[in-house]
Amino acid sequence: MIPRRPSRIFRSRWAALLWAAGVLFTAVSFIGLGDKESHRAAAALEDATGTNVSNSDLAVLQNLIDG
């Protein structure tokens, strides 16, 4: 990714922008953007045992904290 003379990239703003766009394009093409299902799965709350936490569970905890 780095050319033979890196100082030549930054002599021109356009050359630097094109080089940075190439780096970003390469990263996205290798890694990808991901899918929505993996983001939803990461957003789900789980307790220490691995089961999902529901709103009723959170309400019970809130009542215990409030006294």
PyMOL Python script that loads the backbone (N, CA, C, O; Angstrom):
from pymol import cmd

cmd.read_pdbstr("""\
ATOM      1  N   MET A   1       0.805  -1.191   0.000  1.00  0.00           N
ATOM      2  CA  MET A   1       0.000   0.000   0.000  1.00  0.00           C
ATOM      3  C   MET A   1       0.855   1.264   0.000  1.00  0.00           C
ATOM      4  O   MET A   1       0.444   2.287  -0.547  1.00  0.00           O
ATOM      5  N   ILE A   2       2.011   1.206   0.593  1.00  0.00           N
ATOM      6  CA  ILE A   2       2.851   2.397   0.651  1.00  0.00           C
ATOM      7  C   ILE A   2       3.719   2.418  -0.600  1.00  0.00           C
ATOM      8  O   ILE A   2       4.410   1.443  -0.891  1.00  0.00           O
ATOM      9  N   PRO A   3       3.688   3.515  -1.336  1.00  0.00           N
ATOM     10  CA  PRO A   3       4.501   3.584  -2.553  1.00  0.00           C
ATOM     11  C   PRO A   3       5.993   3.672  -2.237  1.00  0.00           C
ATOM     12  O   PRO A   3       6.394   3.774  -1.078  1.00  0.00           O
ATOM     13  N   ARG A   4       6.791   3.632  -3.278  1.00  0.00           N
ATOM     14  CA  ARG A   4       8.238   3.673  -3.088  1.00  0.00           C
ATOM     15  C   ARG A   4       8.696   4.965  -2.448  1.00  0.00           C
ATOM     16  O   ARG A   4       9.611   4.960  -1.625  1.00  0.00           O
ATOM     17  N   ARG A   5       8.067   6.077  -2.818  1.00  0.00           N
ATOM     18  CA  ARG A   5       8.397   7.370  -2.223  1.00  0.00           C
ATOM     19  C   ARG A   5       7.159   7.938  -1.550  1.00  0.00           C
ATOM     20  O   ARG A   5       6.370   8.619  -2.205  1.00  0.00           O
ATOM     21  N   PRO A   6       6.966   7.680  -0.267  1.00  0.00           N
ATOM     22  CA  PRO A   6       5.757   8.147   0.408  1.00  0.00           C
ATOM     23  C   PRO A   6       5.629   9.668   0.457  1.00  0.00           C
ATOM     24  O   PRO A   6       4.517  10.183   0.570  1.00  0.00           O
ATOM     25  N   SER A   7       6.724  10.384   0.375  1.00  0.00           N
ATOM     26  CA  SER A   7       6.643  11.842   0.441  1.00  0.00           C
ATOM     27  C   SER A   7       5.951  12.426  -0.788  1.00  0.00           C
ATOM     28  O   SER A   7       5.419  13.534  -0.727  1.00  0.00           O
ATOM     29  N   ARG A   8       5.953  11.699  -1.896  1.00  0.00           N
ATOM     30  CA  ARG A   8       5.301  12.197  -3.113  1.00  0.00           C
ATOM     31  C   ARG A   8       3.790  12.192  -2.983  1.00  0.00           C
ATOM     32  O   ARG A   8       3.114  12.960  -3.668  1.00  0.00           O
ATOM     33  N   ILE A   9       3.245  11.348  -2.123  1.00  0.00           N
ATOM     34  CA  ILE A   9       1.791  11.279  -1.950  1.00  0.00           C
ATOM     35  C   ILE A   9       1.266  12.603  -1.422  1.00  0.00           C
ATOM     36  O   ILE A   9       0.252  13.110  -1.902  1.00  0.00           O
ATOM     37  N   PHE A  10       1.933  13.146  -0.464  1.00  0.00           N
ATOM     38  CA  PHE A  10       1.413  14.290   0.264  1.00  0.00           C
ATOM     39  C   PHE A  10       1.816  15.630  -0.337  1.00  0.00           C
ATOM     40  O   PHE A  10       1.594  16.672   0.280  1.00  0.00           O
ATOM     41  N   ARG A  11       2.399  15.622  -1.518  1.00  0.00           N
ATOM     42  CA  ARG A  11       2.661  16.885  -2.206  1.00  0.00           C
ATOM     43  C   ARG A  11       1.371  17.461  -2.765  1.00  0.00           C
ATOM     44  O   ARG A  11       1.239  18.677  -2.904  1.00  0.00           O
ATOM     45  N   SER A  12       0.433  16.606  -3.080  1.00  0.00           N
ATOM     46  CA  SER A  12      -0.847  17.026  -3.633  1.00  0.00           C
ATOM     47  C   SER A  12      -1.968  16.514  -2.734  1.00  0.00           C
ATOM     48  O   SER A  12      -1.949  15.359  -2.308  1.00  0.00           O
ATOM     49  N   ARG A  13      -2.936  17.365  -2.449  1.00  0.00           N
ATOM     50  CA  ARG A  13      -4.083  16.929  -1.630  1.00  0.00           C
ATOM     51  C   ARG A  13      -4.863  15.847  -2.335  1.00  0.00           C
ATOM     52  O   ARG A  13      -5.304  14.883  -1.708  1.00  0.00           O
ATOM     53  N   TRP A  14      -5.038  15.999  -3.640  1.00  0.00           N
ATOM     54  CA  TRP A  14      -5.815  15.016  -4.389  1.00  0.00           C
ATOM     55  C   TRP A  14      -5.139  13.655  -4.401  1.00  0.00           C
ATOM     56  O   TRP A  14      -5.801  12.622  -4.296  1.00  0.00           O
ATOM     57  N   ALA A  15      -3.841  13.660  -4.527  1.00  0.00           N
ATOM     58  CA  ALA A  15      -3.122  12.381  -4.493  1.00  0.00           C
ATOM     59  C   ALA A  15      -3.257  11.726  -3.120  1.00  0.00           C
ATOM     60  O   ALA A  15      -3.408  10.509  -3.019  1.00  0.00           O
ATOM     61  N   ALA A  16      -3.200  12.543  -2.062  1.00  0.00           N
ATOM     62  CA  ALA A  16      -3.348  11.999  -0.713  1.00  0.00           C
ATOM     63  C   ALA A  16      -4.757  11.466  -0.496  1.00  0.00           C
ATOM     64  O   ALA A  16      -4.938  10.422   0.130  1.00  0.00           O
ATOM     65  N   LEU A  17      -5.762  12.184  -1.016  1.00  0.00           N
ATOM     66  CA  LEU A  17      -7.145  11.715  -0.871  1.00  0.00           C
ATOM     67  C   LEU A  17      -7.377  10.426  -1.648  1.00  0.00           C
ATOM     68  O   LEU A  17      -8.041   9.516  -1.151  1.00  0.00           O
ATOM     69  N   LEU A  18      -6.847  10.339  -2.844  1.00  0.00           N
ATOM     70  CA  LEU A  18      -7.000   9.109  -3.623  1.00  0.00           C
ATOM     71  C   LEU A  18      -6.286   7.938  -2.960  1.00  0.00           C
ATOM     72  O   LEU A  18      -6.801   6.820  -2.955  1.00  0.00           O
ATOM     73  N   TRP A  19      -5.118   8.183  -2.408  1.00  0.00           N
ATOM     74  CA  TRP A  19      -4.392   7.123  -1.709  1.00  0.00           C
ATOM     75  C   TRP A  19      -5.180   6.653  -0.486  1.00  0.00           C
ATOM     76  O   TRP A  19      -5.297   5.451  -0.249  1.00  0.00           O
ATOM     77  N   ALA A  20      -5.726   7.607   0.301  1.00  0.00           N
ATOM     78  CA  ALA A  20      -6.518   7.242   1.475  1.00  0.00           C
ATOM     79  C   ALA A  20      -7.790   6.500   1.076  1.00  0.00           C
ATOM     80  O   ALA A  20      -8.195   5.558   1.758  1.00  0.00           O
ATOM     81  N   ALA A  21      -8.422   6.913  -0.019  1.00  0.00           N
ATOM     82  CA  ALA A  21      -9.612   6.203  -0.502  1.00  0.00           C
ATOM     83  C   ALA A  21      -9.256   4.775  -0.902  1.00  0.00           C
ATOM     84  O   ALA A  21     -10.039   3.854  -0.666  1.00  0.00           O
ATOM     85  N   GLY A  22      -8.116   4.585  -1.489  1.00  0.00           N
ATOM     86  CA  GLY A  22      -7.672   3.236  -1.840  1.00  0.00           C
ATOM     87  C   GLY A  22      -7.434   2.371  -0.617  1.00  0.00           C
ATOM     88  O   GLY A  22      -7.755   1.183  -0.617  1.00  0.00           O
ATOM     89  N   VAL A  23      -6.874   2.965   0.420  1.00  0.00           N
ATOM     90  CA  VAL A  23      -6.652   2.218   1.662  1.00  0.00           C
ATOM     91  C   VAL A  23      -7.995   1.811   2.273  1.00  0.00           C
ATOM     92  O   VAL A  23      -8.164   0.669   2.700  1.00  0.00           O
ATOM     93  N   LEU A  24      -8.941   2.740   2.312  1.00  0.00           N
ATOM     94  CA  LEU A  24     -10.266   2.428   2.866  1.00  0.00           C
ATOM     95  C   LEU A  24     -10.994   1.390   2.027  1.00  0.00           C
ATOM     96  O   LEU A  24     -11.622   0.485   2.575  1.00  0.00           O
ATOM     97  N   PHE A  25     -10.920   1.506   0.715  1.00  0.00           N
ATOM     98  CA  PHE A  25     -11.559   0.525  -0.162  1.00  0.00           C
ATOM     99  C   PHE A  25     -10.975  -0.860   0.053  1.00  0.00           C
ATOM    100  O   PHE A  25     -11.708  -1.848   0.093  1.00  0.00           O
ATOM    101  N   THR A  26      -9.664  -0.935   0.191  1.00  0.00           N
ATOM    102  CA  THR A  26      -9.015  -2.229   0.429  1.00  0.00           C
ATOM    103  C   THR A  26      -9.465  -2.832   1.761  1.00  0.00           C
ATOM    104  O   THR A  26      -9.722  -4.033   1.850  1.00  0.00           O
ATOM    105  N   ALA A  27      -9.559  -1.993   2.792  1.00  0.00           N
ATOM    106  CA  ALA A  27      -9.985  -2.492   4.099  1.00  0.00           C
ATOM    107  C   ALA A  27     -11.418  -3.006   4.047  1.00  0.00           C
ATOM    108  O   ALA A  27     -11.712  -4.068   4.596  1.00  0.00           O
ATOM    109  N   VAL A  28     -12.306  -2.274   3.398  1.00  0.00           N
ATOM    110  CA  VAL A  28     -13.702  -2.706   3.316  1.00  0.00           C
ATOM    111  C   VAL A  28     -13.832  -3.948   2.457  1.00  0.00           C
ATOM    112  O   VAL A  28     -14.655  -4.812   2.756  1.00  0.00           O
ATOM    113  N   SER A  29     -13.052  -4.061   1.408  1.00  0.00           N
ATOM    114  CA  SER A  29     -13.158  -5.238   0.556  1.00  0.00           C
ATOM    115  C   SER A  29     -12.654  -6.498   1.264  1.00  0.00           C
ATOM    116  O   SER A  29     -13.170  -7.587   1.011  1.00  0.00           O
ATOM    117  N   PHE A  30     -11.672  -6.375   2.134  1.00  0.00           N
ATOM    118  CA  PHE A  30     -11.182  -7.538   2.866  1.00  0.00           C
ATOM    119  C   PHE A  30     -12.073  -7.871   4.055  1.00  0.00           C
ATOM    120  O   PHE A  30     -12.389  -9.039   4.281  1.00  0.00           O
ATOM    121  N   ILE A  31     -12.478  -6.869   4.811  1.00  0.00           N
ATOM    122  CA  ILE A  31     -13.222  -7.106   6.048  1.00  0.00           C
ATOM    123  C   ILE A  31     -14.719  -7.142   5.799  1.00  0.00           C
ATOM    124  O   ILE A  31     -15.417  -7.988   6.359  1.00  0.00           O
ATOM    125  N   GLY A  32     -15.217  -6.249   4.979  1.00  0.00           N
ATOM    126  CA  GLY A  32     -16.639  -6.175   4.709  1.00  0.00           C
ATOM    127  C   GLY A  32     -17.313  -5.197   5.660  1.00  0.00           C
ATOM    128  O   GLY A  32     -16.716  -4.707   6.618  1.00  0.00           O
ATOM    129  N   LEU A  33     -18.586  -4.932   5.357  1.00  0.00           N
ATOM    130  CA  LEU A  33     -19.344  -3.984   6.160  1.00  0.00           C
ATOM    131  C   LEU A  33     -20.127  -4.664   7.280  1.00  0.00           C
ATOM    132  O   LEU A  33     -20.602  -3.981   8.188  1.00  0.00           O
ATOM    133  N   GLY A  34     -20.273  -5.962   7.244  1.00  0.00           N
ATOM    134  CA  GLY A  34     -21.040  -6.669   8.260  1.00  0.00           C
ATOM    135  C   GLY A  34     -22.494  -6.786   7.845  1.00  0.00           C
ATOM    136  O   GLY A  34     -22.899  -6.279   6.798  1.00  0.00           O
ATOM    137  N   ASP A  35     -23.273  -7.459   8.676  1.00  0.00           N
ATOM    138  CA  ASP A  35     -24.695  -7.589   8.399  1.00  0.00           C
ATOM    139  C   ASP A  35     -25.499  -7.124   9.604  1.00  0.00           C
ATOM    140  O   ASP A  35     -24.967  -7.005  10.708  1.00  0.00           O
ATOM    141  N   LYS A  36     -26.776  -6.863   9.389  1.00  0.00           N
ATOM    142  CA  LYS A  36     -27.615  -6.310  10.441  1.00  0.00           C
ATOM    143  C   LYS A  36     -27.885  -7.335  11.542  1.00  0.00           C
ATOM    144  O   LYS A  36     -28.066  -6.958  12.699  1.00  0.00           O
ATOM    145  N   GLU A  37     -27.915  -8.619  11.201  1.00  0.00           N
ATOM    146  CA  GLU A  37     -28.206  -9.638  12.196  1.00  0.00           C
ATOM    147  C   GLU A  37     -27.126  -9.715  13.266  1.00  0.00           C
ATOM    148  O   GLU A  37     -27.433  -9.930  14.438  1.00  0.00           O
ATOM    149  N   SER A  38     -25.878  -9.544  12.883  1.00  0.00           N
ATOM    150  CA  SER A  38     -24.808  -9.606  13.873  1.00  0.00           C
ATOM    151  C   SER A  38     -24.876  -8.407  14.811  1.00  0.00           C
ATOM    152  O   SER A  38     -24.524  -8.523  15.984  1.00  0.00           O
ATOM    153  N   HIS A  39     -25.330  -7.239  14.305  1.00  0.00           N
ATOM    154  CA  HIS A  39     -25.464  -6.063  15.162  1.00  0.00           C
ATOM    155  C   HIS A  39     -26.612  -6.244  16.138  1.00  0.00           C
ATOM    156  O   HIS A  39     -26.511  -5.832  17.294  1.00  0.00           O
ATOM    157  N   ARG A  40     -27.703  -6.855  15.693  1.00  0.00           N
ATOM    158  CA  ARG A  40     -28.835  -7.111  16.596  1.00  0.00           C
ATOM    159  C   ARG A  40     -28.451  -8.116  17.677  1.00  0.00           C
ATOM    160  O   ARG A  40     -28.845  -7.965  18.833  1.00  0.00           O
ATOM    161  N   ALA A  41     -27.691  -9.129  17.310  1.00  0.00           N
ATOM    162  CA  ALA A  41     -27.282 -10.137  18.282  1.00  0.00           C
ATOM    163  C   ALA A  41     -26.361  -9.534  19.328  1.00  0.00           C
ATOM    164  O   ALA A  41     -26.417  -9.910  20.499  1.00  0.00           O
ATOM    165  N   ALA A  42     -25.514  -8.602  18.915  1.00  0.00           N
ATOM    166  CA  ALA A  42     -24.602  -7.969  19.858  1.00  0.00           C
ATOM    167  C   ALA A  42     -25.353  -7.030  20.794  1.00  0.00           C
ATOM    168  O   ALA A  42     -24.904  -6.785  21.914  1.00  0.00           O
ATOM    169  N   ALA A  43     -26.490  -6.502  20.347  1.00  0.00           N
ATOM    170  CA  ALA A  43     -27.243  -5.562  21.158  1.00  0.00           C
ATOM    171  C   ALA A  43     -28.113  -6.260  22.205  1.00  0.00           C
ATOM    172  O   ALA A  43     -28.570  -5.606  23.143  1.00  0.00           O
ATOM    173  N   ALA A  44     -28.355  -7.562  22.074  1.00  0.00           N
ATOM    174  CA  ALA A  44     -29.188  -8.289  23.028  1.00  0.00           C
ATOM    175  C   ALA A  44     -28.465  -8.403  24.365  1.00  0.00           C
ATOM    176  O   ALA A  44     -27.272  -8.704  24.415  1.00  0.00           O
ATOM    177  N   LEU A  45     -29.199  -8.160  25.442  1.00  0.00           N
ATOM    178  CA  LEU A  45     -28.614  -8.255  26.779  1.00  0.00           C
ATOM    179  C   LEU A  45     -28.629  -9.705  27.249  1.00  0.00           C
ATOM    180  O   LEU A  45     -29.612 -10.423  27.063  1.00  0.00           O
ATOM    181  N   GLU A  46     -27.536 -10.118  27.855  1.00  0.00           N
ATOM    182  CA  GLU A  46     -27.440 -11.467  28.416  1.00  0.00           C
ATOM    183  C   GLU A  46     -26.909 -11.366  29.833  1.00  0.00           C
ATOM    184  O   GLU A  46     -26.125 -10.475  30.162  1.00  0.00           O
ATOM    185  N   ASP A  47     -27.351 -12.296  30.661  1.00  0.00           N
ATOM    186  CA  ASP A  47     -26.825 -12.313  32.027  1.00  0.00           C
ATOM    187  C   ASP A  47     -25.597 -13.226  32.082  1.00  0.00           C
ATOM    188  O   ASP A  47     -25.094 -13.665  31.048  1.00  0.00           O
ATOM    189  N   ALA A  48     -25.127 -13.502  33.285  1.00  0.00           N
ATOM    190  CA  ALA A  48     -23.891 -14.280  33.449  1.00  0.00           C
ATOM    191  C   ALA A  48     -24.045 -15.723  32.974  1.00  0.00           C
ATOM    192  O   ALA A  48     -23.058 -16.359  32.606  1.00  0.00           O
ATOM    193  N   THR A  49     -25.263 -16.242  32.977  1.00  0.00           N
ATOM    194  CA  THR A  49     -25.478 -17.621  32.536  1.00  0.00           C
ATOM    195  C   THR A  49     -25.661 -17.727  31.034  1.00  0.00           C
ATOM    196  O   THR A  49     -25.665 -18.830  30.488  1.00  0.00           O
ATOM    197  N   GLY A  50     -25.812 -16.595  30.358  1.00  0.00           N
ATOM    198  CA  GLY A  50     -25.956 -16.615  28.909  1.00  0.00           C
ATOM    199  C   GLY A  50     -27.390 -16.527  28.435  1.00  0.00           C
ATOM    200  O   GLY A  50     -27.632 -16.557  27.229  1.00  0.00           O
ATOM    201  N   THR A  51     -28.352 -16.420  29.339  1.00  0.00           N
ATOM    202  CA  THR A  51     -29.749 -16.288  28.920  1.00  0.00           C
ATOM    203  C   THR A  51     -30.084 -14.815  28.693  1.00  0.00           C
ATOM    204  O   THR A  51     -29.478 -13.923  29.286  1.00  0.00           O
ATOM    205  N   ASN A  52     -31.054 -14.588  27.828  1.00  0.00           N
ATOM    206  CA  ASN A  52     -31.447 -13.218  27.511  1.00  0.00           C
ATOM    207  C   ASN A  52     -32.156 -12.571  28.691  1.00  0.00           C
ATOM    208  O   ASN A  52     -32.874 -13.234  29.440  1.00  0.00           O
ATOM    209  N   VAL A  53     -31.946 -11.278  28.846  1.00  0.00           N
ATOM    210  CA  VAL A  53     -32.570 -10.506  29.916  1.00  0.00           C
ATOM    211  C   VAL A  53     -33.795  -9.805  29.342  1.00  0.00           C
ATOM    212  O   VAL A  53     -33.698  -9.117  28.326  1.00  0.00           O
ATOM    213  N   SER A  54     -34.951  -9.977  29.991  1.00  0.00           N
ATOM    214  CA  SER A  54     -36.177  -9.351  29.504  1.00  0.00           C
ATOM    215  C   SER A  54     -36.450  -8.071  30.289  1.00  0.00           C
ATOM    216  O   SER A  54     -35.791  -7.784  31.288  1.00  0.00           O
ATOM    217  N   ASN A  55     -37.429  -7.312  29.819  1.00  0.00           N
ATOM    218  CA  ASN A  55     -37.806  -6.080  30.503  1.00  0.00           C
ATOM    219  C   ASN A  55     -38.381  -6.358  31.883  1.00  0.00           C
ATOM    220  O   ASN A  55     -38.192  -5.559  32.800  1.00  0.00           O
ATOM    221  N   SER A  56     -39.082  -7.482  32.049  1.00  0.00           N
ATOM    222  CA  SER A  56     -39.637  -7.816  33.369  1.00  0.00           C
ATOM    223  C   SER A  56     -38.508  -8.118  34.362  1.00  0.00           C
ATOM    224  O   SER A  56     -38.617  -7.777  35.540  1.00  0.00           O
ATOM    225  N   ASP A  57     -37.435  -8.750  33.901  1.00  0.00           N
ATOM    226  CA  ASP A  57     -36.277  -8.981  34.770  1.00  0.00           C
ATOM    227  C   ASP A  57     -35.656  -7.668  35.222  1.00  0.00           C
ATOM    228  O   ASP A  57     -35.271  -7.521  36.382  1.00  0.00           O
ATOM    229  N   LEU A  58     -35.562  -6.720  34.307  1.00  0.00           N
ATOM    230  CA  LEU A  58     -35.013  -5.418  34.655  1.00  0.00           C
ATOM    231  C   LEU A  58     -35.918  -4.662  35.620  1.00  0.00           C
ATOM    232  O   LEU A  58     -35.432  -3.931  36.482  1.00  0.00           O
ATOM    233  N   ALA A  59     -37.244  -4.835  35.479  1.00  0.00           N
ATOM    234  CA  ALA A  59     -38.188  -4.190  36.397  1.00  0.00           C
ATOM    235  C   ALA A  59     -38.052  -4.757  37.801  1.00  0.00           C
ATOM    236  O   ALA A  59     -38.132  -4.009  38.776  1.00  0.00           O
ATOM    237  N   VAL A  60     -37.851  -6.053  37.920  1.00  0.00           N
ATOM    238  CA  VAL A  60     -37.654  -6.672  39.228  1.00  0.00           C
ATOM    239  C   VAL A  60     -36.392  -6.139  39.882  1.00  0.00           C
ATOM    240  O   VAL A  60     -36.392  -5.842  41.077  1.00  0.00           O
ATOM    241  N   LEU A  61     -35.325  -6.014  39.120  1.00  0.00           N
ATOM    242  CA  LEU A  61     -34.090  -5.478  39.670  1.00  0.00           C
ATOM    243  C   LEU A  61     -34.256  -4.010  40.099  1.00  0.00           C
ATOM    244  O   LEU A  61     -33.718  -3.594  41.125  1.00  0.00           O
ATOM    245  N   GLN A  62     -34.996  -3.243  39.312  1.00  0.00           N
ATOM    246  CA  GLN A  62     -35.236  -1.854  39.665  1.00  0.00           C
ATOM    247  C   GLN A  62     -36.020  -1.744  40.976  1.00  0.00           C
ATOM    248  O   GLN A  62     -35.740  -0.874  41.801  1.00  0.00           O
ATOM    249  N   ASN A  63     -37.010  -2.638  41.163  1.00  0.00           N
ATOM    250  CA  ASN A  63     -37.776  -2.639  42.418  1.00  0.00           C
ATOM    251  C   ASN A  63     -36.896  -3.015  43.605  1.00  0.00           C
ATOM    252  O   ASN A  63     -37.073  -2.471  44.696  1.00  0.00           O
ATOM    253  N   LEU A  64     -35.952  -3.935  43.413  1.00  0.00           N
ATOM    254  CA  LEU A  64     -35.046  -4.316  44.494  1.00  0.00           C
ATOM    255  C   LEU A  64     -34.104  -3.173  44.859  1.00  0.00           C
ATOM    256  O   LEU A  64     -33.809  -2.953  46.034  1.00  0.00           O
ATOM    257  N   ILE A  65     -33.642  -2.459  43.858  1.00  0.00           N
ATOM    258  CA  ILE A  65     -32.731  -1.350  44.116  1.00  0.00           C
ATOM    259  C   ILE A  65     -33.437  -0.210  44.817  1.00  0.00           C
ATOM    260  O   ILE A  65     -32.902   0.384  45.753  1.00  0.00           O
ATOM    261  N   ASP A  66     -34.656   0.095  44.357  1.00  0.00           N
ATOM    262  CA  ASP A  66     -35.414   1.200  44.945  1.00  0.00           C
ATOM    263  C   ASP A  66     -35.872   0.904  46.379  1.00  0.00           C
ATOM    264  O   ASP A  66     -36.100   1.822  47.167  1.00  0.00           O
ATOM    265  N   GLY A  67     -36.000  -0.348  46.698  1.00  0.00           N
ATOM    266  CA  GLY A  67     -36.359  -0.727  48.069  1.00  0.00           C
ATOM    267  C   GLY A  67     -37.767  -0.924  48.241  1.00  0.00           C
ATOM    268  O   GLY A  67     -38.215  -1.245  49.342  1.00  0.00           O
TER     269      GLY A  67
END
""", "prot")
cmd.dss("prot")
cmd.show_as("cartoon", "prot")
cmd.util.cbc("prot")
cmd.orient("prot")
